[in-house]
């Protein structure tokens, strides 16, 4: 009988957080308590759906995220050691995972060691493709990073290079967040959101990381491996590739999804613990692709917009003042800790008038809607009229992305807008705050072939908002003097 049967879900969640905290503290103390992971298992895979739902945050939001987002090799290796425990526990409860176990030929004698060694081998791979071998590639499956900003940044680099180098290949983009139609609208890219499995059932490949139980995460990866198997079954091994930029879909490479020879995995961990060793994702992806294709190139992120959306964006821009610069101000991020105060945002927008016409993006997120309404009210009380002195936009994501291509400058927090601007070659200024460490900031700093400035805001400092405002205004002056 499960030792936590009958446990109140709220108490179960607290217990899980306590276990995770003790485990993380044991790492810091240099005496890692692996027994804490065993204590977590009955909670993580509890049959009570409410308990299982509550386990997502302590297990993946805290434990796994903290080990992965440090980007340290030591933490990454520890993740690879403990994760097989979760996989084997999932196998006990899921026929889907059990079938995956058989399909991937995981050792039954020493499963945990087999999974660990496969993960290490994947990360240490040294692969390259000669110009002659490139012509044989017929299909490339690219795994999603699951947010539109990450897709534009990371897969915007990967896919553009694949299109350049693999002239005979079809790109299958695993579109877990339903964004492919907005940013990867290209005749050689096929965005997939579901497939028919070997039992004739339709299986969704959409990934909702906030509304998925712990067991379902493992079943997702098991289903993904079946999709890859079915999609490539008629191809020879040398005719397909699977590109995986350390994605959640493969459990960041901890669950095999295909033969290692076909799995091209970009590891985001770094040697040592100093933040100075951390490359941004742009450099990381380009370095990996240069090794694969034996080149010395720098690909910037690139996205492919639908023509109808580009036309809508142009029409919108034509209705704005033609004799003035348009500054898009996007204050949405989806996360409160990545934003600054309403007072800061009010002063930011008010100061933008001296450089051009502000275009304020209205957010669909509930708590951000009220914030934007208050901002508009503040501007009107200061004598600015909507539709004359400043403008607002509220529309679908695809039009918003296309509209960025019509802007003179974009200003906002670390969010989708900075990555869209970078991938479209539009100048931008980004306020980066709420990040868990400087390694995270360095990893996610976009690369751009045009003007770009990143302002790191440390909320621990007393005058951090005054400093952030001063720097933003300085960078606006810098940009418009050059322009």
FENRAMO-V834155 format. One record per backbone hydrogen bond with DSSP energy under -0.5 kcal/mol. NH is the residue of the N-H (numbers start at 1). CO is the residue of the C=O. If there is no record, write none. Layout:
NH & CO
NH & CO
//
This chain:
5 & 2
7 & 4
12 & 8
13 & 9
14 & 10
15 & 11
16 & 12
17 & 13
18 & 14
19 & 15
20 & 16
21 & 17
22 & 18
23 & 19
24 & 20
25 & 21
26 & 22
27 & 23
28 & 24
29 & 25
30 & 27
31 & 26
34 & 32
36 & 33
37 & 34
38 & 34
39 & 35
40 & 36
41 & 37
42 & 38
43 & 40
44 & 40
45 & 41
46 & 43
49 & 47
52 & 48
53 & 49
54 & 50
55 & 51
55 & 52
56 & 53
58 & 54
59 & 55
60 & 56
61 & 56
62 & 57
63 & 58
64 & 59
65 & 60
66 & 62
67 & 63
68 & 64
69 & 65
70 & 66
71 & 68
73 & 270
73 & 272
76 & 72
77 & 73
78 & 74
79 & 75
80 & 76
81 & 77
82 & 78
83 & 79
84 & 80
85 & 82
86 & 82
86 & 83
87 & 83
88 & 84
89 & 85
90 & 86
91 & 87
92 & 88
93 & 89
93 & 90
94 & 90
98 & 94
99 & 95
100 & 96
101 & 97
102 & 98
103 & 99
104 & 100
105 & 102
106 & 101
114 & 110
115 & 111
116 & 112
117 & 113
118 & 114
119 & 115
120 & 116
121 & 117
122 & 118
123 & 119
124 & 120
125 & 122
129 & 292
134 & 130
135 & 131
135 & 132
136 & 133
137 & 133
137 & 134
138 & 239
139 & 239
140 & 170
141 & 241
142 & 140
142 & 172
143 & 141
143 & 243
144 & 174
151 & 147
152 & 148
153 & 149
154 & 150
155 & 150
156 & 151
157 & 153
157 & 154
158 & 154
159 & 155
160 & 156
161 & 157
162 & 158
163 & 159
164 & 160
165 & 161
166 & 162
167 & 165
169 & 166
170 & 138
171 & 188
172 & 140
172 & 170
173 & 171
173 & 190
174 & 142
174 & 172
175 & 173
175 & 192
176 & 174
178 & 175
182 & 179
183 & 179
184 & 180
185 & 304
186 & 184
189 & 186
190 & 171
190 & 188
191 & 189
192 & 173
195 & 203
197 & 195
197 & 201
200 & 197
203 & 195
205 & 193
206 & 193
207 & 176
208 & 206
209 & 207
211 & 208
214 & 52
217 & 213
217 & 214
218 & 214
219 & 215
220 & 216
221 & 217
222 & 218
223 & 219
224 & 220
225 & 221
226 & 222
227 & 223
228 & 224
229 & 225
230 & 226
231 & 227
232 & 228
233 & 229
235 & 232
239 & 236
240 & 237
241 & 139
242 & 262
243 & 141
244 & 242
244 & 264
246 & 244
250 & 247
251 & 248
252 & 247
254 & 250
254 & 251
255 & 250
256 & 254
262 & 259
263 & 259
263 & 260
264 & 242
264 & 262
265 & 263
266 & 244
267 & 265
270 & 71
277 & 274
278 & 275
281 & 443
284 & 280
285 & 281
286 & 282
287 & 283
288 & 284
289 & 285
290 & 286
291 & 287
292 & 288
293 & 289
294 & 290
295 & 290
300 & 298
302 & 156
303 & 423
304 & 183
305 & 303
310 & 306
311 & 307
312 & 308
313 & 309
314 & 310
315 & 311
316 & 312
317 & 313
318 & 314
319 & 315
319 & 316
320 & 317
324 & 321
327 & 325
327 & 357
328 & 326
328 & 409
329 & 359
330 & 328
330 & 411
331 & 329
338 & 335
339 & 336
345 & 341
346 & 342
347 & 343
348 & 344
349 & 345
350 & 346
351 & 347
352 & 348
352 & 349
353 & 349
353 & 350
354 & 351
355 & 352
356 & 352
357 & 325
358 & 356
359 & 327
360 & 358
360 & 391
361 & 329
362 & 360
362 & 393
368 & 365
369 & 365
370 & 366
371 & 367
372 & 368
373 & 369
374 & 370
375 & 371
376 & 372
377 & 373
378 & 374
379 & 375
380 & 376
381 & 377
382 & 378
383 & 380
384 & 379
387 & 390
388 & 385
389 & 385
390 & 385
391 & 358
393 & 360
400 & 396
401 & 397
402 & 398
403 & 399
404 & 400
405 & 401
405 & 402
406 & 403
407 & 404
408 & 326
409 & 326
410 & 427
411 & 328
412 & 429
413 & 330
414 & 431
415 & 413
418 & 415
419 & 415
420 & 416
421 & 417
422 & 418
423 & 419
424 & 420
424 & 421
425 & 421
425 & 422
426 & 421
428 & 451
429 & 410
430 & 453
431 & 412
432 & 430
432 & 455
433 & 431
441 & 437
442 & 438
443 & 439
444 & 440
445 & 441
445 & 442
446 & 444
453 & 428
455 & 430
456 & 454
457 & 432
457 & 455
458 & 456
459 & 457
461 & 458
464 & 461
467 & 463
468 & 464
469 & 465
470 & 466
471 & 467
472 & 468
473 & 469
474 & 470
475 & 471
476 & 472
477 & 473
478 & 474
479 & 475
480 & 476
481 & 477
482 & 478
483 & 479
//
